[in-house]
Amino acid sequence: MLTPNPARGEVVVTLAGAPRRLCLTLGALARIEAALNLADWSQLPDRIATLTAAELSAILAALLDGGGEAPEIAARATVPEAAGALAAALAACA
């Protein structure tokens, strides 16, 4: 079983049938900013409310990579899994 490091903002969620570590690192933030074409981070809440499936997958890939997991796993996650994982990762950083 994976153990998350809460001091680092890590969370472990089940994606594609296995536990996966997610982390919102600076690199993940940069990838998310680019994927969503954000001018600044104040736009993030509105953009999250209108994500496409491709954008959700790109965000999940960035969070997986930040947690040391293979970003390709994002493509195998269901939409409910991906949405739940994104919510858990954001809550871990709050």
PASEBA-1860 file (N, C-alpha, C; in nm, 3 decimals):
! residues 94
1> MLTPNPAR> 0.085/-0.119/0.000/0.000/0.000/0.000/0.088/0.124/0.000 ~ 0.054/0.218/-0.084/0.126/0.345/-0.088/0.088/0.430/0.032 ~ 0.185/0.498/0.088/0.158/0.588/0.199/0.188/0.730/0.153 ~ 0.089/0.819/0.155/0.113/0.956/0.111/0.190/1.036/0.216 ~ 0.262/1.135/0.169/0.332/1.229/0.257/0.248/1.356/0.262 ~ 0.168/1.375/0.368/0.081/1.492/0.375/0.157/1.624/0.379 ~ 0.279/1.623/0.431/0.358/1.746/0.435/0.392/1.793/0.294 ~ 0.395/1.702/0.200/0.424/1.734/0.062/0.297/1.758/-0.020
9> GEVVVTLA> 0.181/1.735/0.040/0.055/1.751/-0.030/0.018/1.630/-0.114 ~ 0.074/1.515/-0.081/0.044/1.394/-0.157/-0.089/1.333/-0.113 ~ -0.150/1.262/-0.206/-0.272/1.187/-0.179/-0.263/1.057/-0.259 ~ -0.321/0.950/-0.205/-0.327/0.823/-0.278/-0.472/0.797/-0.313 ~ -0.495/0.771/-0.442/-0.630/0.742/-0.492/-0.623/0.617/-0.578 ~ -0.737/0.556/-0.602/-0.743/0.440/-0.691/-0.775/0.488/-0.832 ~ -0.686/0.453/-0.923/-0.705/0.484/-1.065/-0.671/0.360/-1.146 ~ -0.754/0.327/-1.240/-0.731/0.211/-1.328/-0.704/0.086/-1.246
17> GAPRRLCL> -0.775/0.072/-1.134/-0.769/-0.049/-1.055/-0.655/-0.063/-0.957 ~ -0.577/0.042/-0.938/-0.464/0.032/-0.846/-0.444/0.164/-0.771 ~ -0.386/0.159/-0.651/-0.359/0.283/-0.579/-0.247/0.361/-0.649 ~ -0.268/0.491/-0.661/-0.171/0.579/-0.728/-0.149/0.703/-0.643 ~ -0.024/0.747/-0.637/0.011/0.868/-0.562/0.002/0.989/-0.654 ~ -0.066/1.094/-0.607/-0.076/1.221/-0.680/-0.013/1.330/-0.595 ~ 0.049/1.427/-0.661/0.104/1.542/-0.589/0.104/1.664/-0.679 ~ 0.060/1.775/-0.624/0.057/1.901/-0.696/0.190/1.972/-0.675
25> TLGALARI> 0.289/1.937/-0.757/0.422/1.997/-0.748/0.428/2.124/-0.834 ~ 0.539/2.194/-0.827/0.556/2.312/-0.913/0.554/2.272/-1.060 ~ 0.615/2.158/-1.092/0.611/2.110/-1.230/0.470/2.077/-1.274 ~ 0.393/2.015/-1.186/0.253/1.984/-1.218/0.173/2.112/-1.238 ~ 0.198/2.210/-1.153/0.129/2.339/-1.169/0.159/2.402/-1.305 ~ 0.284/2.397/-1.347/0.321/2.454/-1.476/0.253/2.379/-1.590 ~ 0.247/2.246/-1.581/0.180/2.168/-1.685/0.031/2.197/-1.689 ~ -0.031/2.213/-1.572/-0.174/2.243/-1.566/-0.201/2.381/-1.624
33> EAALNLAD> -0.119/2.477/-1.588/-0.134/2.613/-1.641/-0.127/2.613/-1.794 ~ -0.033/2.539/-1.849/-0.019/2.531/-1.995/-0.137/2.458/-2.058 ~ -0.180/2.346/-1.998/-0.290/2.268/-2.054/-0.421/2.346/-2.057 ~ -0.439/2.434/-1.959/-0.564/2.510/-1.950/-0.554/2.651/-2.009 ~ -0.436/2.686/-2.060/-0.415/2.821/-2.116/-0.453/2.930/-2.018 ~ -0.407/2.917/-1.894/-0.440/3.015/-1.791/-0.349/3.137/-1.801 ~ -0.407/3.255/-1.797/-0.328/3.378/-1.791/-0.277/3.400/-1.649 ~ -0.361/3.363/-1.551/-0.318/3.363/-1.411/-0.405/3.266/-1.334
41> WSQLPDRI> -0.360/3.234/-1.212/-0.425/3.128/-1.135/-0.563/3.164/-1.082 ~ -0.600/3.291/-1.087/-0.735/3.327/-1.042/-0.841/3.270/-1.136 ~ -0.802/3.231/-1.256/-0.895/3.172/-1.353/-0.922/3.024/-1.327 ~ -0.841/2.961/-1.242/-0.851/2.817/-1.222/-0.990/2.768/-1.178 ~ -1.054/2.828/-1.079/-1.186/2.776/-1.039/-1.288/2.775/-1.153 ~ -1.291/2.879/-1.233/-1.385/2.882/-1.345/-1.351/2.778/-1.450 ~ -1.222/2.758/-1.476/-1.179/2.660/-1.576/-1.208/2.518/-1.530 ~ -1.191/2.491/-1.401/-1.219/2.356/-1.351/-1.367/2.323/-1.369
49> ATLTAAEL> -1.451/2.423/-1.358/-1.596/2.401/-1.374/-1.635/2.367/-1.518 ~ -1.547/2.394/-1.613/-1.581/2.373/-1.755/-1.478/2.287/-1.827 ~ -1.413/2.195/-1.757/-1.309/2.113/-1.818/-1.365/2.018/-1.924 ~ -1.286/2.000/-2.028/-1.316/1.894/-2.124/-1.253/1.765/-2.071 ~ -1.289/1.653/-2.130/-1.229/1.526/-2.089/-1.078/1.527/-2.114 ~ -1.035/1.587/-2.224/-0.892/1.594/-2.255/-0.817/1.679/-2.152 ~ -0.879/1.789/-2.110/-0.815/1.875/-2.009/-0.808/1.803/-1.874 ~ -0.913/1.733/-1.837/-0.913/1.656/-1.713/-0.803/1.551/-1.716
57> SAILAALL> -0.787/1.485/-1.828/-0.682/1.384/-1.842/-0.543/1.448/-1.832 ~ -0.526/1.566/-1.891/-0.397/1.636/-1.886/-0.363/1.677/-1.743 ~ -0.462/1.724/-1.669/-0.441/1.761/-1.529/-0.405/1.638/-1.446 ~ -0.478/1.530/-1.467/-0.450/1.407/-1.395/-0.310/1.355/-1.427 ~ -0.269/1.363/-1.552/-0.134/1.320/-1.590/-0.028/1.403/-1.517 ~ -0.051/1.533/-1.505/0.044/1.619/-1.434/0.051/1.582/-1.286 ~ -0.064/1.554/-1.226/-0.067/1.516/-1.084/-0.002/1.380/-1.061 ~ -0.023/1.287/-1.153/0.042/1.156/-1.144/0.193/1.170/-1.153
65> DGGGEAPE> 0.238/1.247/-1.250/0.381/1.271/-1.267/0.441/1.335/-1.142 ~ 0.369/1.431/-1.084/0.415/1.495/-0.961/0.427/1.397/-0.846 ~ 0.346/1.293/-0.848/0.351/1.190/-0.744/0.446/1.077/-0.775 ~ 0.518/1.086/-0.886/0.614/0.983/-0.922/0.552/0.865/-0.995 ~ 0.431/0.882/-1.044/0.362/0.776/-1.117/0.373/0.802/-1.268 ~ 0.343/0.702/-1.346/0.345/0.716/-1.492/0.226/0.801/-1.537 ~ 0.252/0.912/-1.607/0.142/0.998/-1.651/0.043/0.928/-1.745 ~ 0.088/0.823/-1.814/0.001/0.752/-1.909/-0.119/0.686/-1.841
73> IAARATVP> -0.110/0.667/-1.711/-0.220/0.605/-1.636/-0.346/0.690/-1.648 ~ -0.330/0.820/-1.665/-0.445/0.911/-1.675/-0.540/0.869/-1.787 ~ -0.485/0.817/-1.895/-0.568/0.777/-2.009/-0.654/0.655/-1.978 ~ -0.618/0.579/-1.876/-0.694/0.458/-1.841/-0.796/0.482/-1.730 ~ -0.796/0.600/-1.673/-0.889/0.633/-1.564/-1.026/0.668/-1.621 ~ -1.130/0.631/-1.549/-1.265/0.671/-1.588/-1.284/0.819/-1.551 ~ -1.384/0.881/-1.608/-1.411/1.021/-1.577/-1.443/1.038/-1.428 ~ -1.528/0.954/-1.367/-1.552/0.969/-1.224/-1.425/0.952/-1.140
81> EAAGALAA> -1.340/0.855/-1.178/-1.213/0.837/-1.106/-1.126/0.962/-1.118 ~ -1.116/1.015/-1.240/-1.032/1.132/-1.265/-1.083/1.254/-1.189 ~ -1.214/1.275/-1.190/-1.273/1.389/-1.119/-1.252/1.376/-0.969 ~ -1.272/1.256/-0.916/-1.250/1.233/-0.773/-1.104/1.251/-0.735 ~ -1.014/1.205/-0.822/-0.871/1.219/-0.796/-0.830/1.366/-0.795 ~ -0.882/1.443/-0.890/-0.853/1.586/-0.894/-0.902/1.654/-0.767 ~ -1.023/1.623/-0.725/-1.078/1.682/-0.602/-0.993/1.644/-0.481 ~ -0.951/1.519/-0.472/-0.868/1.474/-0.359/-0.733/1.544/-0.360
89> ALAACA> -0.673/1.559/-0.477/-0.541/1.625/-0.486/-0.551/1.771/-0.447 ~ -0.654/1.838/-0.490/-0.671/1.979/-0.455/-0.700/1.995/-0.306 ~ -0.780/1.905/-0.249/-0.810/1.911/-0.106/-0.685/1.885/-0.022 ~ -0.595/1.799/-0.070/-0.472/1.769/0.004/-0.378/1.888/0.010 ~ -0.395/1.979/-0.083/-0.307/2.097/-0.089/-0.370/2.219/-0.021 ~ -0.495/2.206/0.021/-0.564/2.322/0.080/-0.518/2.352/0.220
END
